[in-house]
């Protein structure tokens, strides 16, 4: 675990090189990856992000032919997940083939993106480039959103159905769920650069700006994610040599901040109207078993429907994206990633899908003192909570982040092997000892 602090060093890794000297062109591929990531944020579900993916794929095919189909664990599990549902649909196990075909296309697109990420990302600096671009992109999106919907700023549901925000240039609208999550990702990435002692300019004003944006939407999941990035990640993954007394002070400070924030949300009239009533309805539902808040009540009905379907079809499910065909589904997905996959294809695809997150989580725990490992581990801890409340397996952003995690672990393994090879020489005697 201690070696995790020194394997990468403070300046990051050097990119992979070869005899053809194409490092600069491969750096251009990293820029294309960053552009694709920005397009996923700005123009998800439109032709723009697909065009960016096609350009990135073309560059990857031209420059990474030898590494194109590397059998990364994440690529393998993603491919098996797609293959399972492809066979599942082709043999007639899907109740509605049209719904399944739509998600099969999206899973294929996500797999192509993962393949490109695993080829292009060969150093942490490329991951950092993507982070910086996404921070800027989230800021630009929110400036645009605040200008467009300035009349609804204090509605408490900015980006909801009555105030949906149209995307610039291309058709489509930012959803009430995605818009605040952009701010949450930005906060998490800002914390990473601060922990690395390379803070982005105006880090604290940007944190305050993004937190305010999340509060304006009244989005509970995004607020929790923002707290992970702003407080939990810096606290949980601070340096090992830090004194226990300092950590205790931080823990007490974190608890105090959460208590004060919750008190303000529940007692301030404006904040309660924006977000507090939703927390209150959810808590009352948990305590009394009767959800009165509309969002919590509908989710309770969908969970009951999903569990009943999974009980009736535990092995093969009813088809990809077919939960929405059930009575009690409100014609949408189940708002629970575990149940959605279980209902769609049974137990096997659920095990396939979560096999890599479990593997990556175990790996990241062992090297969590590296700031980037800590960042990804924080994300994975949050995603477990997130997956209990929404469906993520089809999301482009989830695929992007998981692809970066897979690339990071491959980089770590490669650098560790190189370090081990250079550290010992002459029948296992350290190089430094030989030179002395």
N, C-alpha and C positions, 0 to 999 in steps of 0.2 A: 504493500500500500504506500509506503514511504517513497518508493521509486516512482510512483505516479506523479510526484511533484517535480521530478527532474527529467523524466523521459522526453517531454516536449521542450523543456527549457522556457525561458521567459520570452523569447523572440519568435516562437512558433517553429514549425518545421519548414525545411526547404522543400520545394515541390520536386516531384519525381522528374528525373532527367533521363535522356537516352542519347545515343550516339548521333541521332539526327538533329539534335538541338532545336526541338520544337516547343520549348518551355513557354515562350512568349505567346505562341498560338494557343497553347493550352490555357494560358491565363485569360485569353479572350473567351474561351469556353466557360471559364469561371464567371466572367462578366455576363455571358448569355444565361448562365444559371441564375445569377442575381436578377436579371431582367425577367426571367420566367417566374421567379418567386414574387417579384413585384406585381406582375400581371395576374398571378393567382390571387393576391390581395385585392387588386383594383378591379379586375375584370373576370372573376371566377364565373363560370357558367356562360361565358361568351366566347366568340371566335378569337378574341385577342390573346387569351392565355394559351389557346390551342396553337395559334400561329407562333407564339414564342416557343412553345414546346417543339414544334416542327423544326424551327431554326436550330434550337439546341440539339435536337436529335441528329440533324444533318452534320453539324460540327463534330458531334461525338462519333458518328460513323466514320468521318474522315480522319480523325486524329487518334481514336482509341480502338481501332479494330481488334487489336490483340487482347484487349481487356473487356470487350463488349459484353460477353456473357459470363462474367466471373460469378462463381457459385457462392456469393455471399449468403449467409444464413437468412437475411431479410429478403433478398431477392428470391431465394428458394421458397420460403414460406408464402410470400406474396404470390408467386407463380402457382404454387399448389392450391392456394385459396381460390384463385381465378379458375384454374383447371377444374377444380371440384364443381364449381357452380356452372361452368360451361357444360360439363358432362351432365350434371343434374338437370339443366334446362333442355339439353338435346335429347335426353331419353324420356322426356315428357313428365318429369316430376314437378314442374312448375305449374301452379294453377293459372297464372297469367303470364304468358311468354313475353308479351310486350313490355310489361313492367320489369321482368328479369333482364331482357335484352338491353334496356336503358342502363341498368347498373353494370352489366357485363362490359359495355363500352367504356364506362367511367373507370372500372377496375383495370381495363387494358391500358387506358391512358395513364393511370397512376403507376402501373408497372413500368411503362416506358420511361416515365419521369424518374422512377427509382433507379432504373438501369443507367440513365444518364448521370444521375447524382453520384452513383458509386464509381463511375469511370472518371468523372471530372474532379471530384473532391479528393485530393491527395495531400492536403495539408490543412492545419487548423486556420491558417490565414484566409483560405477560401471560404470556410464556414463563417469566419468573422466578417468577410465581405458581404455575404448574404444577410447576416444580422444587421449590419449597418444600413444596407439598402432597405430592409424591412422596417427599421426604425424610421427612416426618412419617409418611406411610403405610408406608414401608419399616420405620421404627422400630417402629410399632405392630404390623405383621405379625410382626416378629421377636420382640418381647416376647411376643406370643401364642404363637408357635411354641416358644419356649424353655419357656414354662409348660406347654404341652400335651405336649411331648415331652421333659420333663426327665429321664426315665429313659434316654433314648438320646443324651444330649448328647455323650458322648465315644465314640460308636460309630464315628465317622469317616464316617458315611453318613447324617447327619441329613436326613430328607426322602426317603430312598430307599425302596424297596418295603417293607422290613421296618419302616419307621418313617414311613410317609406321614402327612402332617399334614392333618387335615380342615379345610376352610374354615369360618369362622364363619357361622352362620345358614343359608346355602344349601348345597346338596350340592356335592360336589367336593373335591379334595385338591390341596395344593400339591406340584408335582413337584420332584424332586431337582435339576432344571436351573433352574427359574424362581426358586425360593426364594432361592438365593444371589445371583442376578442383581439382585434388588431391592436388596440391600446394595451391589452394585457401582454401580448407578445413583446411589444416595444419596451414595456417596463422590465420584463424578464431579461431582455438583451441589454438594456441599459445597466442593470445590476451586474451583469457579467463583465462588462468593460470597466465598471468601477472596481470590482473585486480584482481584476487584472492590473489595476493601477494605470489604466489607459482610458480614463473616463471620456465619454462623448461630451463635447461642449454643452453647457447648460443642462447637465444631467438632472439636477434637482428640479428646476423649473419644468423640464419636460415630464418628469415623474408626476408633478402636481397637475400638469395639463392633462395627461392621460388618465389620471385618477378621476379628475373632474368629468372627463368625457364618459367614463364608465358609469359614474353616478347619474349623469344626465339620461342615460338609457334605462336605468333601473334594472340592469341585467345582473342577476345573482351569481351565475357561473363566472362571468367575466370579473366581477368584484372579487370573488374568491381567488381566481387566477392572478389578478393584480396583486393581491396580498401575498401570494406565493412568491411572485417576482420581486416585490418591494421589501418584504420582511422575512419570509420563511427561507428562501434560498440563501440570502446573505448570512442568516443566523445558523442554519443547519450545516452549511458547508464552509464555515470559516476555518482558518488555518489551525492545524492540530496543536501547535505549540501555544495557542492562546490560553491564558490563565483561566482556570475554572471560575474564578470570581467574576471575570469579565463576561464569560458566557452566561453566568447566572443573572448578571445585571441585564444582559441583552434579552434573556428569556422573560424576565420580569417586565422589561420595557415593552417587549412584543405583546405580552398579555395585557398590559395597561393600555397600549394603543388600540388593541382589538376591543377592549371593554369600553373605552371612551368613544370609539367610532360607532359601536353598536348602540350605545346610550344616545348619541346624537341622532342616529338614524331613527330610533324608536320614539324619541321625544320631540324632535324638531318637526314642526308641522309640514314644512316643505319637503324635507328629506323623507318623512314618513309617507307622504303621498307619492313620492317618487319610487321608493324602494322598500321602506319599512313595512308597509302593509303586506307586501308579498312574502317577506320573511315571517311575519306574524301568522299569516294564513298557513304557511307551510309547517311552522312549529306547532300550531294548534292541531293541524291534521295528524301530525306524528303522535301527539299526546292523547288526542281524543279519538283518533281513528276516523274522523269525519272531516274531509278536506272541504273548506268553504271557499278558499281562494281559487279562482277559475283555473289558473295554470296547474296548480297542484291537484285539483280535482280531476281535470282531464287526464293528467299523467297517471293518477291512480287507476282510472278506468282502463287506460291503455296497458298498464302493467298487468292488470288482472286478465285482460284479453290475451296478452302475449303468453302469460303463464299457462292459461287454459289451452292455447294452441300448442305450446311446447309439450304439454302433458299428453295431448292427443297424438302428436307426431314427433316423438323424441329423437328418432334416428335419422329421418330423411327430411323433415320439415315440410313446408308447403310451397317453397320456391323463393328465389332471390327477389327481394323487394315486394313480396306478396303479403306482408302484414297489413298493408293499407287496404287490402280487399276484405278484411274481416270486419264484422259488425263490432263496433266499439273501438275501432282504430281511428276514427275521425278522418279517414282517407289519407293518412300520413304515416310516417314511420313511428316506431314504438317509443322513442325517446329513451331508449336504453340499449346500448351497443351489444351487451351480452345477450339480452333477450331477442334483439333483432336478428342476430346471426343464428341463434338457436332456433327461432321460428322459421327462418329462411331455409336452413339446410341441416338442422339437427346438431348433434354433439360433435361430430368430426370436424366440420369447418370452424367451430368455436375453438377447439383445441389447436387446430392449425394456426388460426389467426393470432391467438394469444401465446403461442409457443415462443415467438421471437421477443415480444415485450418482456416475458419472464426471463429469458436468457440475457437480454440486454440489461435488465434491471440488476441481475446478479453481478454481471460484469461491471456495471457502473458503480455499484456499492463498493467494490474492491478498490476502485481508483477515484473515489468521490472527492478526494482532496484536491484534485486538479479542477480549476474553476469551470472548465468546459464540461467535464464529467459531472460536476455538481449541478450545472445548469440543466443538462439533459436528464439527470436523475430527478431534479425538481419537477421537470415537465412530465416525466413518467409517473411520478407520485400523483400529480394533479390529474393526469389523464384517466387514472383509475376512478377518481371521483367524477370526472367529466363523463366517462362512459356509462356511469349509472344514471345519468340524466339526459343523455342525448346519444345520437348515432354518429360515430366518427369514422367507421371503416371505409366509407366512400369518399371522405373529405380529401381535397387536394392539399390543404394545409397540413393535415395529419400525415399524409404520405410524404410531404416535403420534409417535415421535422423528423419522422422516423428514418427517412433516407439519410439525413444528415447524421443521425445517431449511429446508423450502421456504418457510414463512411468514417466517422470518428473512431469507432472501435477497430476498424481495419487499419487506420493510420496508427493507432496506439500499438497494435500487435506488430505491425511492420517495423516501427521504430524500436520496439523492445527487442525484436530479433536482431536488428542491426546493432543495437547497443550491446547485446550479449555477445555477438560475434566479434565486435571490436574490443570488448573489455577483456576477454580472455584470449591468450595466444600462447604458443609454445607449451602444448599439453596442459592447458588450463591455468597457466601462470598469468596473472594480470599483466597487461602491457606495461603499465607504469612500473611494476616491480622489475621487469626485464630491463627497462631503460635505466633504472638505478643501478 
